Amino acid sequence: MNRRSLPAVAALAATTALLLTGCSSDSGPDDKIKGADEADNSHSSSQPPASNANRPKIEVPKTLKMDFEEWTDEDPRIQTILNDGREGVRAVNEAILQNPPNPNSPNVAFYHSSDALKDTKDWISGFKENDLTITGTIRYFDPVVKVRKGDRAAELIYCSDESGGASKNRKTGKVDDSATGSNFVQYVTLLQKDSEGVWKAAALEGNRGACS
């Protein structure tokens, strides 16, 4: 899975670069994550889904602002998926902004599993190894949820605008906000509901330039 990001982060490796919010591939926006099929998007639920989970408090420093635009839905089931998807993004950014970045953050593990957890931990490790962090403002918009039959899996598709973000060297304080390709990325996340009712990211895909 190729990853691309702000320029200074992209320099971490010749074939692997880092994104502010997840991993990005060259797959098109219509490509499907394996296991994400048979959607059931009926909004018939009238009660919030049961959950026994004690969700962690995510605390992201003010050096990074995250704007989640219109991440709301009238269906409590859909809203829970949006909430957990959003907190998963915030947990990753929280881990990157720790000093040093923490790939083993329990909050990241709380909202990620399977391939998504492994890829995300490797990604955060790149920031730690290269003494980098992120700063500025990232905008997340146009979220769409597709619930799969059985109510145990869902596909969360959303866009991010990274034009206001930048990578920063922790030692020198130098900020690199020069542009590399499109600042807009479309993300597709396969979420699976665990035994406590938490929707965890199990797989991640993205396409730079698919959103505007």
Disulfide bonds with the S-S distance in Angstrom:
Cys159-Cys211 1.94
